[in-house]
Amino acid sequence: MQLGFLHFIRKIRSLIKQESGQDLVEYALVIALIALAATVGMKGLAGGINKAFGSVSSALATDV
């Protein structure tokens, strides 16, 4: 996970060094939006998975 993030940072830095102008800004905004959506989605998914495992744990504790 950390290596992927470092690769991502290197890619962003190389894009920043290029003088593409407006396109670079648009790509950066899209990437930021995708990262924000992924973070929010993962938090919701983690909560759902935690709730499901809690239900299974309660059911197993009751039955066993």
PDB file of N, CA, C and O in Angstrom:
ATOM      1  N   MET A   1       0.831  -1.183   0.000  1.00  0.00           N
ATOM      2  CA  MET A   1       0.000   0.000   0.000  1.00  0.00           C
ATOM      3  C   MET A   1       0.879   1.251   0.000  1.00  0.00           C
ATOM      4  O   MET A   1       0.640   2.190  -0.759  1.00  0.00           O
ATOM      5  N   GLN A   2       1.900   1.250   0.862  1.00  0.00           N
ATOM      6  CA  GLN A   2       2.755   2.428   0.968  1.00  0.00           C
ATOM      7  C   GLN A   2       3.578   2.622  -0.304  1.00  0.00           C
ATOM      8  O   GLN A   2       3.807   3.756  -0.724  1.00  0.00           O
ATOM      9  N   LEU A   3       4.023   1.524  -0.920  1.00  0.00           N
ATOM     10  CA  LEU A   3       4.787   1.645  -2.165  1.00  0.00           C
ATOM     11  C   LEU A   3       3.923   2.217  -3.277  1.00  0.00           C
ATOM     12  O   LEU A   3       4.397   3.007  -4.094  1.00  0.00           O
ATOM     13  N   GLY A   4       2.662   1.819  -3.309  1.00  0.00           N
ATOM     14  CA  GLY A   4       1.746   2.358  -4.311  1.00  0.00           C
ATOM     15  C   GLY A   4       1.546   3.847  -4.126  1.00  0.00           C
ATOM     16  O   GLY A   4       1.484   4.595  -5.102  1.00  0.00           O
ATOM     17  N   PHE A   5       1.443   4.283  -2.877  1.00  0.00           N
ATOM     18  CA  PHE A   5       1.276   5.708  -2.586  1.00  0.00           C
ATOM     19  C   PHE A   5       2.513   6.484  -2.992  1.00  0.00           C
ATOM     20  O   PHE A   5       2.400   7.573  -3.554  1.00  0.00           O
ATOM     21  N   LEU A   6       3.701   5.941  -2.717  1.00  0.00           N
ATOM     22  CA  LEU A   6       4.938   6.616  -3.113  1.00  0.00           C
ATOM     23  C   LEU A   6       5.049   6.716  -4.630  1.00  0.00           C
ATOM     24  O   LEU A   6       5.509   7.728  -5.159  1.00  0.00           O
ATOM     25  N   HIS A   7       4.627   5.665  -5.327  1.00  0.00           N
ATOM     26  CA  HIS A   7       4.632   5.699  -6.793  1.00  0.00           C
ATOM     27  C   HIS A   7       3.667   6.785  -7.290  1.00  0.00           C
ATOM     28  O   HIS A   7       3.969   7.509  -8.239  1.00  0.00           O
ATOM     29  N   PHE A   8       2.523   6.885  -6.644  1.00  0.00           N
ATOM     30  CA  PHE A   8       1.532   7.902  -6.990  1.00  0.00           C
ATOM     31  C   PHE A   8       2.106   9.306  -6.801  1.00  0.00           C
ATOM     32  O   PHE A   8       1.920  10.171  -7.658  1.00  0.00           O
ATOM     33  N   ILE A   9       2.802   9.539  -5.684  1.00  0.00           N
ATOM     34  CA  ILE A   9       3.404  10.849  -5.409  1.00  0.00           C
ATOM     35  C   ILE A   9       4.462  11.173  -6.453  1.00  0.00           C
ATOM     36  O   ILE A   9       4.539  12.307  -6.926  1.00  0.00           O
ATOM     37  N   ARG A  10       5.283  10.183  -6.817  1.00  0.00           N
ATOM     38  CA  ARG A  10       6.313  10.415  -7.846  1.00  0.00           C
ATOM     39  C   ARG A  10       5.668  10.778  -9.177  1.00  0.00           C
ATOM     40  O   ARG A  10       6.156  11.654  -9.891  1.00  0.00           O
ATOM     41  N   LYS A  11       4.580  10.111  -9.506  1.00  0.00           N
ATOM     42  CA  LYS A  11       3.889  10.394 -10.762  1.00  0.00           C
ATOM     43  C   LYS A  11       3.325  11.809 -10.753  1.00  0.00           C
ATOM     44  O   LYS A  11       3.422  12.519 -11.754  1.00  0.00           O
ATOM     45  N   ILE A  12       2.744  12.221  -9.646  1.00  0.00           N
ATOM     46  CA  ILE A  12       2.202  13.570  -9.526  1.00  0.00           C
ATOM     47  C   ILE A  12       3.322  14.599  -9.655  1.00  0.00           C
ATOM     48  O   ILE A  12       3.169  15.605 -10.348  1.00  0.00           O
ATOM     49  N   ARG A  13       4.441  14.347  -8.991  1.00  0.00           N
ATOM     50  CA  ARG A  13       5.570  15.283  -9.085  1.00  0.00           C
ATOM     51  C   ARG A  13       6.083  15.411 -10.509  1.00  0.00           C
ATOM     52  O   ARG A  13       6.422  16.506 -10.957  1.00  0.00           O
ATOM     53  N   SER A  14       6.138  14.284 -11.222  1.00  0.00           N
ATOM     54  CA  SER A  14       6.605  14.359 -12.615  1.00  0.00           C
ATOM     55  C   SER A  14       5.601  15.104 -13.478  1.00  0.00           C
ATOM     56  O   SER A  14       5.991  15.810 -14.407  1.00  0.00           O
ATOM     57  N   LEU A  15       4.310  14.958 -13.185  1.00  0.00           N
ATOM     58  CA  LEU A  15       3.305  15.702 -13.936  1.00  0.00           C
ATOM     59  C   LEU A  15       3.378  17.196 -13.636  1.00  0.00           C
ATOM     60  O   LEU A  15       3.160  18.022 -14.523  1.00  0.00           O
ATOM     61  N   ILE A  16       3.683  17.540 -12.393  1.00  0.00           N
ATOM     62  CA  ILE A  16       3.765  18.944 -12.007  1.00  0.00           C
ATOM     63  C   ILE A  16       4.935  19.625 -12.720  1.00  0.00           C
ATOM     64  O   ILE A  16       4.842  20.797 -13.084  1.00  0.00           O
ATOM     65  N   LYS A  17       6.031  18.894 -12.920  1.00  0.00           N
ATOM     66  CA  LYS A  17       7.197  19.476 -13.581  1.00  0.00           C
ATOM     67  C   LYS A  17       6.906  19.811 -15.045  1.00  0.00           C
ATOM     68  O   LYS A  17       7.515  20.717 -15.613  1.00  0.00           O
ATOM     69  N   GLN A  18       5.978  19.077 -15.646  1.00  0.00           N
ATOM     70  CA  GLN A  18       5.610  19.375 -17.027  1.00  0.00           C
ATOM     71  C   GLN A  18       4.779  20.658 -17.046  1.00  0.00           C
ATOM     72  O   GLN A  18       4.054  20.952 -16.096  1.00  0.00           O
ATOM     73  N   GLU A  19       4.887  21.384 -18.089  1.00  0.00           N
ATOM     74  CA  GLU A  19       4.140  22.635 -18.190  1.00  0.00           C
ATOM     75  C   GLU A  19       2.965  22.447 -19.133  1.00  0.00           C
ATOM     76  O   GLU A  19       2.937  23.003 -20.231  1.00  0.00           O
ATOM     77  N   SER A  20       2.009  21.669 -18.697  1.00  0.00           N
ATOM     78  CA  SER A  20       0.830  21.405 -19.510  1.00  0.00           C
ATOM     79  C   SER A  20      -0.274  22.419 -19.264  1.00  0.00           C
ATOM     80  O   SER A  20      -1.261  22.441 -19.999  1.00  0.00           O
ATOM     81  N   GLY A  21      -0.131  23.246 -18.260  1.00  0.00           N
ATOM     82  CA  GLY A  21      -1.101  24.296 -17.998  1.00  0.00           C
ATOM     83  C   GLY A  21      -2.385  23.788 -17.386  1.00  0.00           C
ATOM     84  O   GLY A  21      -2.376  23.099 -16.365  1.00  0.00           O
ATOM     85  N   GLN A  22      -3.474  24.129 -18.010  1.00  0.00           N
ATOM     86  CA  GLN A  22      -4.797  23.863 -17.469  1.00  0.00           C
ATOM     87  C   GLN A  22      -5.076  22.367 -17.352  1.00  0.00           C
ATOM     88  O   GLN A  22      -5.732  21.946 -16.399  1.00  0.00           O
ATOM     89  N   ASP A  23      -4.608  21.567 -18.273  1.00  0.00           N
ATOM     90  CA  ASP A  23      -4.855  20.133 -18.227  1.00  0.00           C
ATOM     91  C   ASP A  23      -4.345  19.519 -16.933  1.00  0.00           C
ATOM     92  O   ASP A  23      -5.015  18.673 -16.340  1.00  0.00           O
ATOM     93  N   LEU A  24      -3.180  19.934 -16.496  1.00  0.00           N
ATOM     94  CA  LEU A  24      -2.606  19.402 -15.266  1.00  0.00           C
ATOM     95  C   LEU A  24      -3.482  19.731 -14.068  1.00  0.00           C
ATOM     96  O   LEU A  24      -3.686  18.883 -13.200  1.00  0.00           O
ATOM     97  N   VAL A  25      -3.992  20.931 -14.011  1.00  0.00           N
ATOM     98  CA  VAL A  25      -4.865  21.327 -12.903  1.00  0.00           C
ATOM     99  C   VAL A  25      -6.138  20.495 -12.915  1.00  0.00           C
ATOM    100  O   VAL A  25      -6.597  20.047 -11.865  1.00  0.00           O
ATOM    101  N   GLU A  26      -6.704  20.288 -14.084  1.00  0.00           N
ATOM    102  CA  GLU A  26      -7.922  19.486 -14.184  1.00  0.00           C
ATOM    103  C   GLU A  26      -7.666  18.049 -13.750  1.00  0.00           C
ATOM    104  O   GLU A  26      -8.481  17.471 -13.031  1.00  0.00           O
ATOM    105  N   TYR A  27      -6.565  17.472 -14.167  1.00  0.00           N
ATOM    106  CA  TYR A  27      -6.245  16.108 -13.758  1.00  0.00           C
ATOM    107  C   TYR A  27      -6.043  16.024 -12.244  1.00  0.00           C
ATOM    108  O   TYR A  27      -6.494  15.069 -11.613  1.00  0.00           O
ATOM    109  N   ALA A  28      -5.380  17.003 -11.667  1.00  0.00           N
ATOM    110  CA  ALA A  28      -5.164  17.009 -10.220  1.00  0.00           C
ATOM    111  C   ALA A  28      -6.495  17.094  -9.480  1.00  0.00           C
ATOM    112  O   ALA A  28      -6.680  16.416  -8.469  1.00  0.00           O
ATOM    113  N   LEU A  29      -7.412  17.904  -9.961  1.00  0.00           N
ATOM    114  CA  LEU A  29      -8.727  18.006  -9.325  1.00  0.00           C
ATOM    115  C   LEU A  29      -9.507  16.701  -9.437  1.00  0.00           C
ATOM    116  O   LEU A  29     -10.174  16.292  -8.487  1.00  0.00           O
ATOM    117  N   VAL A  30      -9.427  16.056 -10.580  1.00  0.00           N
ATOM    118  CA  VAL A  30     -10.110  14.772 -10.758  1.00  0.00           C
ATOM    119  C   VAL A  30      -9.520  13.727  -9.820  1.00  0.00           C
ATOM    120  O   VAL A  30     -10.259  12.964  -9.198  1.00  0.00           O
ATOM    121  N   ILE A  31      -8.209  13.688  -9.716  1.00  0.00           N
ATOM    122  CA  ILE A  31      -7.549  12.729  -8.824  1.00  0.00           C
ATOM    123  C   ILE A  31      -7.942  12.990  -7.375  1.00  0.00           C
ATOM    124  O   ILE A  31      -8.203  12.049  -6.625  1.00  0.00           O
ATOM    125  N   ALA A  32      -7.986  14.257  -6.977  1.00  0.00           N
ATOM    126  CA  ALA A  32      -8.383  14.592  -5.609  1.00  0.00           C
ATOM    127  C   ALA A  32      -9.825  14.172  -5.347  1.00  0.00           C
ATOM    128  O   ALA A  32     -10.129  13.661  -4.269  1.00  0.00           O
ATOM    129  N   LEU A  33     -10.706  14.375  -6.299  1.00  0.00           N
ATOM    130  CA  LEU A  33     -12.101  13.977  -6.141  1.00  0.00           C
ATOM    131  C   LEU A  33     -12.235  12.464  -6.034  1.00  0.00           C
ATOM    132  O   LEU A  33     -13.003  11.968  -5.210  1.00  0.00           O
ATOM    133  N   ILE A  34     -11.510  11.740  -6.843  1.00  0.00           N
ATOM    134  CA  ILE A  34     -11.542  10.275  -6.786  1.00  0.00           C
ATOM    135  C   ILE A  34     -11.009   9.784  -5.442  1.00  0.00           C
ATOM    136  O   ILE A  34     -11.575   8.867  -4.847  1.00  0.00           O
ATOM    137  N   ALA A  35      -9.927  10.390  -4.963  1.00  0.00           N
ATOM    138  CA  ALA A  35      -9.362   9.992  -3.674  1.00  0.00           C
ATOM    139  C   ALA A  35     -10.350  10.261  -2.547  1.00  0.00           C
ATOM    140  O   ALA A  35     -10.495   9.439  -1.642  1.00  0.00           O
ATOM    141  N   LEU A  36     -11.026  11.397  -2.591  1.00  0.00           N
ATOM    142  CA  LEU A  36     -12.017  11.722  -1.561  1.00  0.00           C
ATOM    143  C   LEU A  36     -13.176  10.739  -1.597  1.00  0.00           C
ATOM    144  O   LEU A  36     -13.610  10.256  -0.551  1.00  0.00           O
ATOM    145  N   ALA A  37     -13.681  10.440  -2.782  1.00  0.00           N
ATOM    146  CA  ALA A  37     -14.790   9.494  -2.911  1.00  0.00           C
ATOM    147  C   ALA A  37     -14.388   8.100  -2.433  1.00  0.00           C
ATOM    148  O   ALA A  37     -15.174   7.417  -1.777  1.00  0.00           O
ATOM    149  N   ALA A  38     -13.180   7.682  -2.756  1.00  0.00           N
ATOM    150  CA  ALA A  38     -12.709   6.367  -2.320  1.00  0.00           C
ATOM    151  C   ALA A  38     -12.593   6.308  -0.804  1.00  0.00           C
ATOM    152  O   ALA A  38     -12.942   5.299  -0.191  1.00  0.00           O
ATOM    153  N   THR A  39     -12.104   7.383  -0.200  1.00  0.00           N
ATOM    154  CA  THR A  39     -11.961   7.415   1.256  1.00  0.00           C
ATOM    155  C   THR A  39     -13.322   7.331   1.935  1.00  0.00           C
ATOM    156  O   THR A  39     -13.507   6.559   2.876  1.00  0.00           O
ATOM    157  N   VAL A  40     -14.261   8.116   1.461  1.00  0.00           N
ATOM    158  CA  VAL A  40     -15.605   8.100   2.046  1.00  0.00           C
ATOM    159  C   VAL A  40     -16.253   6.736   1.841  1.00  0.00           C
ATOM    160  O   VAL A  40     -16.873   6.198   2.758  1.00  0.00           O
ATOM    161  N   GLY A  41     -16.114   6.181   0.655  1.00  0.00           N
ATOM    162  CA  GLY A  41     -16.688   4.868   0.378  1.00  0.00           C
ATOM    163  C   GLY A  41     -16.088   3.767   1.229  1.00  0.00           C
ATOM    164  O   GLY A  41     -16.799   2.872   1.686  1.00  0.00           O
ATOM    165  N   MET A  42     -14.792   3.829   1.441  1.00  0.00           N
ATOM    166  CA  MET A  42     -14.131   2.805   2.254  1.00  0.00           C
ATOM    167  C   MET A  42     -14.556   2.890   3.710  1.00  0.00           C
ATOM    168  O   MET A  42     -14.686   1.865   4.378  1.00  0.00           O
ATOM    169  N   LYS A  43     -14.774   4.108   4.210  1.00  0.00           N
ATOM    170  CA  LYS A  43     -15.227   4.260   5.594  1.00  0.00           C
ATOM    171  C   LYS A  43     -16.608   3.648   5.762  1.00  0.00           C
ATOM    172  O   LYS A  43     -16.868   2.966   6.753  1.00  0.00           O
ATOM    173  N   GLY A  44     -17.487   3.882   4.812  1.00  0.00           N
ATOM    174  CA  GLY A  44     -18.827   3.296   4.875  1.00  0.00           C
ATOM    175  C   GLY A  44     -18.783   1.782   4.765  1.00  0.00           C
ATOM    176  O   GLY A  44     -19.493   1.080   5.484  1.00  0.00           O
ATOM    177  N   LEU A  45     -17.956   1.285   3.873  1.00  0.00           N
ATOM    178  CA  LEU A  45     -17.816  -0.157   3.695  1.00  0.00           C
ATOM    179  C   LEU A  45     -17.244  -0.804   4.950  1.00  0.00           C
ATOM    180  O   LEU A  45     -17.688  -1.878   5.355  1.00  0.00           O
ATOM    181  N   ALA A  46     -16.269  -0.159   5.559  1.00  0.00           N
ATOM    182  CA  ALA A  46     -15.669  -0.709   6.780  1.00  0.00           C
ATOM    183  C   ALA A  46     -16.700  -0.789   7.905  1.00  0.00           C
ATOM    184  O   ALA A  46     -16.718  -1.756   8.667  1.00  0.00           O
ATOM    185  N   GLY A  47     -17.549   0.220   8.007  1.00  0.00           N
ATOM    186  CA  GLY A  47     -18.598   0.201   9.030  1.00  0.00           C
ATOM    187  C   GLY A  47     -19.575  -0.945   8.797  1.00  0.00           C
ATOM    188  O   GLY A  47     -19.983  -1.616   9.745  1.00  0.00           O
ATOM    189  N   GLY A  48     -19.949  -1.169   7.546  1.00  0.00           N
ATOM    190  CA  GLY A  48     -20.860  -2.264   7.220  1.00  0.00           C
ATOM    191  C   GLY A  48     -20.240  -3.630   7.502  1.00  0.00           C
ATOM    192  O   GLY A  48     -20.906  -4.526   8.022  1.00  0.00           O
ATOM    193  N   ILE A  49     -18.985  -3.780   7.163  1.00  0.00           N
ATOM    194  CA  ILE A  49     -18.296  -5.055   7.419  1.00  0.00           C
ATOM    195  C   ILE A  49     -18.168  -5.282   8.922  1.00  0.00           C
ATOM    196  O   ILE A  49     -18.360  -6.400   9.400  1.00  0.00           O
ATOM    197  N   ASN A  50     -17.847  -4.237   9.661  1.00  0.00           N
ATOM    198  CA  ASN A  50     -17.730  -4.356  11.118  1.00  0.00           C
ATOM    199  C   ASN A  50     -19.059  -4.775  11.729  1.00  0.00           C
ATOM    200  O   ASN A  50     -19.092  -5.623  12.620  1.00  0.00           O
ATOM    201  N   LYS A  51     -20.150  -4.191  11.259  1.00  0.00           N
ATOM    202  CA  LYS A  51     -21.482  -4.535  11.764  1.00  0.00           C
ATOM    203  C   LYS A  51     -21.821  -5.986  11.440  1.00  0.00           C
ATOM    204  O   LYS A  51     -22.370  -6.692  12.286  1.00  0.00           O
ATOM    205  N   ALA A  52     -21.500  -6.443  10.223  1.00  0.00           N
ATOM    206  CA  ALA A  52     -21.781  -7.816   9.820  1.00  0.00           C
ATOM    207  C   ALA A  52     -20.997  -8.813  10.666  1.00  0.00           C
ATOM    208  O   ALA A  52     -21.551  -9.826  11.095  1.00  0.00           O
ATOM    209  N   PHE A  53     -19.717  -8.542  10.913  1.00  0.00           N
ATOM    210  CA  PHE A  53     -18.923  -9.441  11.741  1.00  0.00           C
ATOM    211  C   PHE A  53     -19.410  -9.428  13.187  1.00  0.00           C
ATOM    212  O   PHE A  53     -19.354 -10.454  13.865  1.00  0.00           O
ATOM    213  N   GLY A  54     -19.882  -8.292  13.663  1.00  0.00           N
ATOM    214  CA  GLY A  54     -20.452  -8.222  15.012  1.00  0.00           C
ATOM    215  C   GLY A  54     -21.694  -9.080  15.127  1.00  0.00           C
ATOM    216  O   GLY A  54     -21.889  -9.756  16.136  1.00  0.00           O
ATOM    217  N   SER A  55     -22.537  -9.060  14.103  1.00  0.00           N
ATOM    218  CA  SER A  55     -23.746  -9.894  14.103  1.00  0.00           C
ATOM    219  C   SER A  55     -23.389 -11.370  14.090  1.00  0.00           C
ATOM    220  O   SER A  55     -23.974 -12.162  14.828  1.00  0.00           O
ATOM    221  N   VAL A  56     -22.434 -11.737  13.255  1.00  0.00           N
ATOM    222  CA  VAL A  56     -22.003 -13.138  13.190  1.00  0.00           C
ATOM    223  C   VAL A  56     -21.400 -13.563  14.517  1.00  0.00           C
ATOM    224  O   VAL A  56     -21.656 -14.673  14.985  1.00  0.00           O
ATOM    225  N   SER A  57     -20.604 -12.696  15.130  1.00  0.00           N
ATOM    226  CA  SER A  57     -19.994 -13.016  16.407  1.00  0.00           C
ATOM    227  C   SER A  57     -21.044 -13.214  17.487  1.00  0.00           C
ATOM    228  O   SER A  57     -20.946 -14.141  18.291  1.00  0.00           O
ATOM    229  N   SER A  58     -22.044 -12.352  17.510  1.00  0.00           N
ATOM    230  CA  SER A  58     -23.125 -12.485  18.500  1.00  0.00           C
ATOM    231  C   SER A  58     -23.906 -13.781  18.292  1.00  0.00           C
ATOM    232  O   SER A  58     -24.244 -14.473  19.253  1.00  0.00           O
ATOM    233  N   ALA A  59     -24.188 -14.099  17.033  1.00  0.00           N
ATOM    234  CA  ALA A  59     -24.919 -15.327  16.733  1.00  0.00           C
ATOM    235  C   ALA A  59     -24.128 -16.566  17.134  1.00  0.00           C
ATOM    236  O   ALA A  59     -24.685 -17.519  17.678  1.00  0.00           O
ATOM    237  N   LEU A  60     -22.832 -16.546  16.862  1.00  0.00           N
ATOM    238  CA  LEU A  60     -22.002 -17.699  17.240  1.00  0.00           C
ATOM    239  C   LEU A  60     -21.889 -17.821  18.756  1.00  0.00           C
ATOM    240  O   LEU A  60     -21.906 -18.930  19.289  1.00  0.00           O
ATOM    241  N   ALA A  61     -21.774 -16.707  19.447  1.00  0.00           N
ATOM    242  CA  ALA A  61     -21.669 -16.752  20.911  1.00  0.00           C
ATOM    243  C   ALA A  61     -22.967 -17.270  21.523  1.00  0.00           C
ATOM    244  O   ALA A  61     -22.938 -17.975  22.532  1.00  0.00           O
ATOM    245  N   THR A  62     -24.082 -16.931  20.931  1.00  0.00           N
ATOM    246  CA  THR A  62     -25.381 -17.385  21.455  1.00  0.00           C
ATOM    247  C   THR A  62     -25.577 -18.880  21.193  1.00  0.00           C
ATOM    248  O   THR A  62     -26.065 -19.603  22.061  1.00  0.00           O
ATOM    249  N   ASP A  63     -25.201 -19.337  20.009  1.00  0.00           N
ATOM    250  CA  ASP A  63     -25.439 -20.726  19.623  1.00  0.00           C
ATOM    251  C   ASP A  63     -24.420 -21.690  20.209  1.00  0.00           C
ATOM    252  O   ASP A  63     -24.722 -22.870  20.385  1.00  0.00           O
ATOM    253  N   VAL A  64     -23.249 -21.222  20.506  1.00  0.00           N
ATOM    254  CA  VAL A  64     -22.187 -22.127  20.990  1.00  0.00           C
ATOM    255  C   VAL A  64     -22.118 -22.127  22.451  1.00  0.00           C
ATOM    256  O   VAL A  64     -21.288 -22.827  23.031  1.00  0.00           O
TER     257      VAL A  64
END
